[in-house]
């Protein structure tokens, strides 16, 4: 059992996956997904995953899907966390749940350094450069909003 995306009919395992699908697809520039969210959840961009999922779930069409979703198939990988703890990690303010994310490098998650860097030493085409610049502007706006809050 899962949910059908109200915009593109893609199957989603649960309300959290549907919320992520809608929000990420909208943020990546899909006008139809963004318009649906704007019409049905006007303040969607300020919500966390759980809050958005609960709002979307109320009107979402549920359906049975023949395929097995990755987090309902049992121990397919080494991740033994419950699905609800894995699903929201991208939206949580605190995402260190006492486990390793498999990173073999050091990096600082401290908010004291609010301007993360991106390796842009490679060649970027015009579209990639535009996307990167937009991402920088959005990040700066979010950081400025956090400082002013």
Order of alpha helices (4+ residues) and beta strands (2+ residues): beta-beta-alpha-alpha-alpha-beta-alpha-alpha
